[in-house]
Amino acid sequence: MTERPNSIEALVASGYVVESVKAEIKRNAIKRIQKGLPLFDGMVGYDSSVLPQIENAILADHDIILLGERGQGKTKLIRSLTELLDEEVPVLVGGELNDDPLAPISKSGRQILESQGLSAKVGYLKRSDRYGEKLATPDTSMADLVGEVDPIKVAEGRYLNDELVIHYGLVPRSNRGIFAINELPDLPERIQVGLLNLLEERDVQIRGFKVRLPLDIFFVASANPEDYTNRGRLITPLKDRFGAQIRTHYPKDLEAEIAVVHQEAHISPPAGIEVIFPEFMELVITSFAQLARKSPSINQRSGVSVRLSISAYETLAAASIARALRSAETLAVPRISDLPAILPAVSGKLEVDGLEDTEESQVFQRLLAQSVLASFKSISRDSDFTRVPASFDESTFEVGSDLPSGQYLDELSSHPDLANAAYKLAGESEVPLVASAIEFILEGLHLSKRLNKSAGEGKKTYFAK
């Protein structure tokens, strides 16, 4: 392995050439495109919509603003841009603003170069350290973003007209990297003006002290479309600063939503227990999110985050693990009777318009029933459940989230058609999987108005109409 240059003299001898951060990102993006690789890993559902627009913006050297409701992966997408940075870049040791060894912009860096010349030391900055991020809030100050006079440096004897008295903020310290602001319209207008001045004119005024900083930054921001388009929330010159305005979106179909859930959900069962999530239960969870995004009862301006699907998935898995622990089972499989457990996990992610808490719960229950019915209809296209209700003329079937899986098999002896359908749907003979399939079939038939249901304390009984 070749030793890295550790001085400016060695760096120049190695053939190093000053390159802007946008040129660096473009160079690495071009390599990925030529190899047929995606720009970023892990961005599900954006291949034919958002990512091509990001690609164009990068090739055009444009700063970017992402517009989208909450939970559409905007922050994840912005942070993924660091994958297009080099693994590390040389910096001038002692420079305050990630100074390029051959072209420092901070006064400390320029002084080092003037005094030490080619013998000045060179260090290396990792790509993870070249990313700066700020969540815009009404109390964000110019000191946070740009900088402030450091009273300690003044007390040490420096004069206020000395650039070295400045403690720089997040934006200058992101020099030669990516700087992101989330929820940009929430910045006060006076801060927006200062940010525009810094990014466009390169002039910084701190306590009346003027500094010229030719910052090298790839600027990215995010915003809610409603805030972005309302007059007065974002100053027009700052809007104009962005070369690309790109709309993000929620997963457009169930397959994309399920793929996101698989990627992001975190399930950690205890030793000795395996969690299996049946496909039909995944359909129920993702259908719930997709139906919520179309429901007139849900505030669509706030959006329905993908985090809803992820949290619901994780909570259902947790409920099945709890049952497996109580029943001494080694396989945890979510069931329809576990669905009420997700309400605490999703209620904070849905805003119901103008309803009391009791009515809010009813909205959630109605959406869950609609998602189960939609999933059942989708599954029943390839499965025949028409003969199942016939056996309920003579007997009933009891289910419950706390009932052990073995109890379901005991009841199946009176329902041979249900047994055949459940084993076929489960795809395996593992008892917890069969129990989950039974509940899905029975609830689907009930919602299709082919079976009745009575609810007791923690249990439900299905019987003939």
N, C-alpha and C positions, 0 to 999 in steps of 0.2 A: 504494500500500500504506500502510495506516494505521500510524503510528509507535506502537510499544509503550510503555505507560506505564513510566517509569523512576524513579518515586517513589511513595510511598504516597498522596500527595495526588492524583497523576494516576491512580493505580490505582482509588481510590475514585470519582473522577469518571467513570471509564470504565464504572462499574456492576458492578465485580467483587464477587462474593459468595463467601464461604468455603464450600467444598464438600469433603466427605470423599472419600477415594480410592475407597471402595466405591460412593459415589453417582456419582462420575465414571465408573468402569468400567461401572456399570449404565446410565448415560445413553448411553454409546457403544455398549453391547451392544444397547440398545433400538433405536437408529438402524439397526444392521445387521439386526436381526430384521425391522424394518418394511420395509427395502429388499429383503428376501429373500436377504441375503448370509450366508455362513457366519461364525461367530464368529471363526475363525482360518483362515489360509491354510496349506495344506500338511499338514493332519492327515488322512491317507488312512485309510479304513476305520472311522472313528469317527462318521460322520454320523448313524447311527441308533441308536447305543449310548451312547458316552461324551459326545459334544458336547451332546446334549439335557440330560443331567444337569448338565454344567458350566453350561449356560444357566440352568437352574432355580436352581442354587446362587448364581449372580451376581445374579439377580433377587430372591433371598431374602436378599441381603447376608450370605451364609454364607462362613466360611473353609472351605478344602477340603483334604482329604488324598486323594491318589491311591494306590491299592493295585494293585500289579502286579509280575510278575516282570521280570527285567532285559530291556532291549531292547524295551520296548513303547512307547517314545516319551514316557515320563512327563516327563522333563526338558524335552524339546522342547515339550510341551504347556504346561508351567508357564511357560516363557520366552515362549510365544506370547501369554500374558495381557497382556504389555506393549503388544500391538497395540490393546488397548481403553483405554489411557491417552491423554490428550490429548497432542498433539505436544510441548507444553511448558507449564509452569505457573510463575506468579510465585513467587519466594522472596525473603526478606529478605536483602539483602547483609550478610554478617558474621555471620548466624545460623549456629549450628553444626549444626543438625539439620534442614536443608531447611525452615526455618521459614516458615509462612504469614505474609505481611507483616502481616496484620490480627490474627493469633492465634499469635504465636511461643511455642514451648514451652521452648526452651533459655534459660538464664540470659543468655547473650550476646545472644540475640535480644531478650529482654525489656528488657535494658539499652539496647540501640540504640533501641528504640521509645520508651522513657522519655526518653532524652536528645535524640533527633533529631525525634521526633514525625512529622508528615506529610511532612517533608523527607527521611526515611530512604530510602535507595536500594533499588530493586527490581531483581533479576536474574531470569533465567529458566532453568529446569531442563528438559533434554530427557527424553523418555520413557525413553530407553536408560539414563539415569543414575538412574532411579527404581526400579531392580531390584537387590535384594540376594540373594545365594545362598550357602549353606554346605552342604558335604557333612559330615554328622554322622559323627564318628569318636570312638572311646573317649577320645582325648586332647583333645577339644574342651573349652575352659575357659569359665568365666563371662566372663573378660576378652575372649574372642573374640566372644561374643554380646552381652554387656551393656556391659562396659567395665571400666576399671581406673584407679586413681589414677596420674596421670602424675608421676613423680618430678622431671622437669625443671620442670614448672609449680610444684611445691612449692619447688624450689631457687630459683626466680625470686622467691620471697617470699610466695606465696599460702598461706593457712591450709587445713588439711585439712577444715575445715567450710565451705569455699567450693566451691560447685558447679563453678566454673571449673577446678578441679584435675582434673576427670574427663576421661579420654580415652575417649569412648564407643565401644562395639562395633558390630557389624554391624546388630543389630536397631534400635537408636535411629537409626542413620545411614540406615536405610531408611524413616524417617518420611515420610509422604505418598507412599508407593510400595508395591511388592510385595516381600515377603520370603519366600524359599523355603528349606526345609531338606530336602535329599535324604537318604533312609535314616534317617528320624527315630528309629526304635527304637534305633539305635546310640548315641544320646546317653546318657551316664551319668544315673542317676536324679536325682542332686542338680542336674544341669544342667537336666533336664526341669522340676524344681520351680521353679528360677529363671526359666526361660522362661515357664512358666505364670503365675508371679507378675507378670512384666513384661507379658504379653499380656492377662491377665485383670484383675488388680488395679491395674496401672499403677504399682506401687511397685518401685523399684530400690534394692537395698542393695549398695553397693560399699565394701568395707573398713569396714563399720559406718556408712557415710555414707548416709543415706536421701534419695532423690530421688523426687519424684512426676513422672512423665512421661505425659501424656495422648497417647500415640502414636497416630497415624493410619496403620494398616498393614493391608493385605490379606495375610493369612497363608496360605501354601500349603505343603504338605509331601508327600513321597512315602515309600512304605515297601513292603517285600516282604510279601505277605499272611501268610506263615509267621511272620515276626518280629512282625508287628503283632498277631496273634491269640494268640501265646504269652504266658502270664501272666508278668509280671515284666520284659518287654522295654519296655513303655510304660506309664507311670503312668495310671491311670484318669481322673483329672481333666484330664490333657492330651488324652486321647482325646475327652473330652466337650467340649473347646474347639472341635472342628471341627463345623460345622453340616452338612457334606456329606462322606460317605465314598464315593468313586467308584472302581469297579473298571475298570482298563484291561485290554486283551487283545491277543493277537497277531492278525495278519490272519486273518480267518475263512475265506478262500478263496484260491485261487491268483491270481485277478484282483487282489485287494487287495494281496497280497504283491508281485506284479509291479509294481503301481503305486508301491508304496513304494520298490522297488529302482530304478525309473526316476527317481524323484524324488531319491533320496539318493546313488546311485552316482556316482562321479567317475572318468571315463576321459579320459586325455589322450594320444592317440596322437601320435607324432612327425609332423613335416610330411611330406606325401606319402602318408600311410597313413590309410585310413578303416576304422573298426571297424563291422561290422554283426553284430548279435546275432540269430540266427534265433529265431523264436517257439518252436520245439521245444526249443532249448537253454535258453531262459528257463523253460520248463515244467519241465525237468529240475532246474534250480537251486532253483526255488521248491518243487517237490515234495519235494526233499531236505530242506528246512527243515520242511515240514509233516509229513513222515513222522517226522523226528527228534522232533517234539513229541508224537508218539504212541508212540514206541518204548519198550518196557520196559527196554531196555538203557541208555537215557539218563536221567540224573537230572532228573526233571521239576520238582523243587523249585527247582533253579537256573534252569530255563527254557531256552529255545532262542531267543536274541536274533534280532531281525530283522537285526542287524548281520552274522549268519552269511550270510544271502542276499546282502547287499550286498557283503561281502568276497569271497564265492565268485564273484559276477558280475564284480567288478573283476579278480580273479585270472585268471579264464578269458579275459577281454579281454586281459590282459597276456600270457598264454601265446600267444594268437593273433597279437598284435603281434610277439612275438619270432620266431615262425615266418615271418611276412610279411617281417621284416627279413632273415632268413637266406635266404629263397627269392626275394628281390627282387620281392615282390608288393606291389601297392598296396592290396589289400583284405584286411583281417584278419577272419577269421570263426572263432569258437570251434567246436571239434569234440568229439565224445565222447572221443576219445583224449587230450584236454586235461584231462579230469576229475581224474586223479590230482594235477594241479598245485594243486588247491584244498585238499588235505588239510592242508598247513601253515597255511592261512588259517582253516580252520574248527576245527581240533583244539583250539584254546584257547577255543572258544566252546561246546564240548560237553563235558559231564562224564559219562563212561561209568562206570557203577556196578560197582565191585569187579573190574576186569579189569586185566591187565598191558598194557604198551604194545603188544605184538605183537597181542594180542586186540583192543585198542582200534582198531587199524588195520583189522582184519577187520570190526568193527562198522561203521566208516565205509564200507568197500568194499561191504558188504551193503546199507547204506542207499542208496548211490549206484546200485547195480544195481536196487533196488526203484523208485527215482525214475525211472530210464530206462525200465523196463518200464511203470510207470504212465503215463508221458508217451506212450510208444509206443502203448499201448492207446487212449489218448485220441485221438491223431492218427489211428490206423488205422480209427477209426469212420467217418471221412470219406475214407479212402484205401484203395485195394486193393493190398496187398502180397503176395497169395497166390501170384502167378505167379513172384515173384522167385527163390525157392529152386530152381526147376527148372533154371536155367542152371548151378547149382553141381555138377551131376552130371558136368560135363565140365571145369570149371576152378575156380580159387579166387580170392580177392580179398584183397590185402594192404593194411593201413592202418597209420598211425603218426603221432604228433604232429609228427614232424620231416619227414614226406614232403611235398614240394611238391604243390600242388593239381593241377598238370598231369598228374602221374603217375596220378592217379585216372581222368582221362579216357582215358588209354591203356588202362587195364584194362577200362573200360566197354564196349569193342567186343565183348567176350565175354559181356556181360550186358545184352542189349537191354531186358529187362523191368525190371531195376534202373535202367537209364538213364532210362526213361520215368518210373518212380516218383520218382527223385531230382530230375529236372528239375521235375516237378509239385510236389513238396514244397518245393523251393527257391523256386519262384515266379519265379525269374529264371534267366538262363543264365550269370551270373557264375560262373566256375570255382570259386573258394573256397566259394561258397554251395552249389554242387552237391556238392563234396567233403564238406562238413559234413552235407548231407542223406544222402549215401551211408553215412557212418559211423553216423548215427542209425538208418537203416533196417536195416543189417546187425546192429548191436548189439541192436536191438529184436527181430529175427527170432531171433537167438541166444538171448536171454533168454526168448523164447516157445517155445524148444525146436524150432525149425524149421531152424536152422543150427548147425553146430559151430564152435568157435573154438580156435585154438592161439595161445599167447603166446610170443613170442621177445624178444630184446633190443631194447626200444623199438618193437617192431612186433607186430601181431596179424594172423593169417590166418584168414579165414572159409572154410569148406568144407561140403560136403553131409554130412548125418547118415548 
